[in-house]
Amino acid sequence: MKRGIAIRVAALLLVCVFSFGYVAWFLTRPKPAGVQDRPNILVLSFCSFRIQMLSHYAGHDMGWVPAFDKFFANSSYVFENAFNGLEWEGVFSFTRPLIPHDLFTKLGYHLLGTVEAGHLLRIPYRQSRIDGYFDPDVNDNDFEKNHQADTDYLPSAVSSQMAKPFFLIAHYKYLHYPLIDYFNADSQWDYYLTPAERRLISEYLNHPEKYPEKMPLLMMLSDDPRVVLANPEVKARHWKDTPRSRIELMGLLTNPHFLKEWKDSPGYKDDLALLEKVYRGTARYLDKVVAPELNLWGNENLRRNTVLIVMSDHGEMHMERGHLTHGDSLYDEGLKVPVAIRFPGASGSPVSIKDQVDFSTIAKMIEGIMKGEITKDNLASMIPKLSDGVVMARDCQNDQRGLRYKNKWKYFVRIADGQRFLYDLQKDPGETVNVADTHPDIADKMESLYWDHYPQFSRLDYYHCAPWNGADAR
Amino acid sequence: MYRFNRMKERILLIALLGAVLPAWGSQFPVAGLRLNPAFHLDVKELQPAAPGQGFLLQASNPEFEVVVKGVPIANPKTADQMARVTLGNIKNLYNPHGNPYAGQISSLIVCQKAFRPQSLHIRVGSSSREVLTGGANSRRLFGACTPDQIAYWAGYFNFYDAANSRNVDVRVYAKAQSPKPGDVKHLQKNLSAFLEHLMVDAKP
C-alpha cells in the first residue's frame, strides 16, 4: 500500500518536473534572431490620391491636406519619382508575389491583414485574392458600418500586437469615384463650393436628363445609374439590370466619345472647377480621418518601433490630356504617385530619393526593412540596388503598353495600329514631343526591354482589367 | 460580286507572275524573302535597316497598303513570346471591353457577326503563320467592327527573322469604306489572296 503511494507520488513529481521544465523551455526558447529589434511595418495606401494635392510635390504650401503635408515634411525619405505603371494595382499586389509568405513567419512577423478602409466604392469589392495578408472580417468597404469597422480595427489591431512586430497594409478608397460622400454627414464634400455651385450640382444630379453631355462629370461625382441611363445614347443601346452590367457602365467614365461631348459642352471649365473642388473637399475629409493614423494614434510604443509608409496606388486624371480618372493613360499624370517613409525617430528634413522606383522596388524595400538590411541610415544608398530602372506600364484595357526608363525615356505602343510613342523625359518632362521617329534606335531598345520584362509582370493579377496575353501569362 | 471575283482572280494571276519576276530593286530587309514584285508595290523606307537595328517600311498599290516593322530581338524565346502576345493583344481589341475602367461599354462594341475578326494561316518562308483579319477604322486602328467604324479590311501577322535577329510585324490594309455585311466575304477573299502571296522567296 505504502509502496503504491510512493510510486504515485514519484510519478506525480516526475510529471510536475517535466511540466515545469517544458514551461521553462517554452518561455526561454530561442526566438528568431532579432525579432525584438524588427520594426512594425504599416503601409497606408490611398486610392486615387492626386500628387498635386501635396505641398511637398507642388513646391509650396497649399494647406489642402495638412496632416499629409505634415507627414511628408517630417518623414525620413520622400520619393520624388515613384510610379505605378499598372494603374489598377495597389502596392499589395506587388508585396504578395514578391515577398515570400513564409518569410514573415521566419522573421517573426505577425500578418495583420490588408485592410480596405474607405466607404465610397459602392461596387462590392472583395480582396479575397490577397491570400495570406487577408483578414476576411474587415475587407468590405461598401457600407458605412464596414468602413467604421475597418477604421476602428486599425488602432486596436496594431496596439494589441506588441509581443512581436506586425505587417499591415491599409488601403483607403475615399478618393476613388464617386466623390460625393453619401454616408458621412460630417464629410463636407461641398466645403469649397459656393452656394451657387451647390445649387448647380444639385440641379445636375436631380435632372441628369437635361444634361446628358455632363455624364462623365456626374459619374465622377455620383455613381447613380440614373445619371448614366439619363443619357439617351446609353439608354437606347444598353441596360441590363445586373451587377455585371452596372460594372460595365463604369467604363463610360473613360470613353473618349463621351469625354469629348463633355469637353465641348457649355460650362465645361466651370464643371472642371466643380470637380476639383469636390475632390479637394473629399481629400480634406480624408485628411481629417487619417490624421490619427499618420500620427500612429499618439501611441509612443508604436512610434518607437514602427516604420510608416504613406503612398498612393496610382495617379488620377482630371482631364489632363483629355483623360478622366485612372487606368487608361500611360502619361506621367496617370502613373506618378506620392510616397514617403518615416522611420522611428525621424524629426523632419526628409531626404529626397530621386531614383525612379516602382511598386516592385517598394516591395523589395519593405522586405529589406523586415530583414534588417535596410535601415533609416542606408535606405538612400540601397534603393538603386533594388531597381533596374524599368517601370513597366500597361493600361487597363490593354490598348497601350510600354515602360518608363530611368527617368530618361517614356516609351509606349498603341496596340491598335502599332504606333510608337517615345518621350525624352529630361528634355521634355511634359511628354509633349513624340521622338520615336527621330530616335528609332532608342525606341527599339525600349521595345526589347519591354519584352525582357514581360514574363515577370504578366504574372500579376489583372483583376477586372483585360487579361495579359501569351502562354507565359497567368 | 462580279467585281470582287475578278479582283481575286487578278490578284492570284499577278501573284503567280510575281514569283518568277526579278526581285524588287531595293533589298527587302528580311532574310530569304522579298515583297512580291507582281503587286507593284511602291515602297518607302521610313527607317532603313542596319545590322542589329530595326526597320520600318511602307508599301502600297492602288488597292492595298502594307506596313512592315522589324524590331531587333536577340533571344528567339523572347521573340516568340512577343509574337504570340502581340497577336493576342490585337485579337483582344475586338473583344467586349467590360471592366470598370474600360473605354466603352460592352454592348456598344460587341462586333456584329459579319464583322467579327477571322483567322487564317499563310506560309511565310518555310513556316506557317497565323493571320488575323478584321476591320480597321479611318486612322488604321484595328478593332473596328461596325460598318460606320470600318474604313479598311485589314490583316496582321508576325514572324521571327532569325538570321537578322528581328521580329517582323506586318499590317495590311485594304480599302473598305463602311462595308455592308454581304461585302465582308469578298473583302476577306481578296485580302487573303493578297496576304498569301505577299511575301515570296528572295530567289525566284
Interface residues (C-beta under 8 A of the other chain):
Chain A: E87 W88 I123 V234 R237 H238 R244 I247 E248 L249 M250 G251 L252 L253 T254 N255 P256 H257 T325 H326 G327 D328 C396 Q397 N398 D399 R401 R414 I415 A416 D417 G418 D437 P440 D441 A443 D444 E447 S448 W451 D452 Y454 P455 S458 H464 C465 A466 P467 W468 N469 G470 A471 D472 A473
Chain B: L46 Q47 Q53 G54 L56 V67 K69 V71 P72 I73 A74 T78 A79 Q81 M82 R84 V85 T86 G88 N89 I90 N92 L93 N95 H97 G98 N99 P100 Y101 A102 G103 Q104 I105 S106 S107 L108 A136 R139 R140 L141 F142 G143 D169 R171
